[in-house]
Amino acid sequence: ATSPEVLIVQLCTGEQLIAKTQTSANGERMQLTDISILIIPKMDQLALMPYLPYAQLETGLSISSDKVVYTAVPADDLLAHYNQAYSKILTPPTPKLQLAR
């Protein structure tokens, strides 16, 4: 298996996904984790939406490689947005300021 790489994945169904991808040793399957679907709400805009938000995909989704039309390396700004969305770094809540009475 390859090491995980963030790629745009075009499926034969027409869906464009961005995900961490890993191809099996024999090349027959692709494992996707941290998956978003790419949506174009308006001209010159791009949005990331969770893919299958109603499914438990913590361990990822395995797809047959023959269902993949192509893969592409995302542009730097899209990759930065994706990495921010899937960052495992948690920011603690800001403490609320309490005024003395």
N, C-alpha and C positions, 0 to 999 in steps of 0.2 A: 504494500500500500504506500501511496505517496504521503508526504507530510501535508497537513491542512493548508490550503491557500484560498484566499477570498477571490471569488470569480463571479462574473455575470454568467448565468446559465440559461440558454434559450432552450425551452422544451418543445417537443414536436406539437404540443397542444397550443402553442403560441404564447405561453406564459414566460415572462422574463423574470428570473430570480437573481438575487445576489445572496451569496452564502459562503460559509467556509466549506470547502470541498476537499474530498479525499477520494482518490480512485483506487479500487481494489487491485491487488497484485496482478490479476489476470485481465484487468481492464474492462470487465463485464459490468461492474456496478460502480455507482458514484454515491458516496455518503455525503449528505448535506446537513450542516448544523447552522444554527443562528440564521434562519432563512427569512428573507423578506421578498415580497413581490414588488417589482418596479411598476409604478403607476404614473401616467402622464396626465395630470388633472387639467392642465391648460398648456397652450403652446409655450415653450421655453421653461417649463416647470417639470420637476421630477419629484415623486414622493415614494417613500418606502412604507409599505404596509406589511404587518405580520402575515406570513403565509400559513394557512390552516390554523387560525388562532383558536379553533375549537378542538384541536387535537393535541395530545401530549407528545411533543417533539423534543423533549429534553435530551434524548439520546440521538436525535437527528432523524433523517429520512433517507432510506436507501432507494435509489432509482436505478433502473436498467440503463446502461450507457447508450443503448440504441434509441432511447427516447430523447437524447440530448442532440439538438441540431448543431449548436456550437457553444463554446465558452470564450470569454474575453476578460482581459484584465480591466477592472474598473478605472476610470479617470481618478486622479488624485483627490479631487474635491468630493466625489461620490464615495470613495474609499474612506476618507476622513469622516464623512457623515455616518457611514455604516459603522465604522469603528466606535464612534461616539454613542451610537444607538445600542450597540452590543457590548459596551465596556463593562467589565466585571468589577470595576472600581465603584464602590458605593460611597456617596457623599453623605456624611451625617447631617441630620436636619439642623438648620440654624436655630440656636437657642433664642427663645423669645425674650425680649427685653422687658423686665418688670420694673415699673416705676415705684419708688418709695412714696408712701402716703404721709 
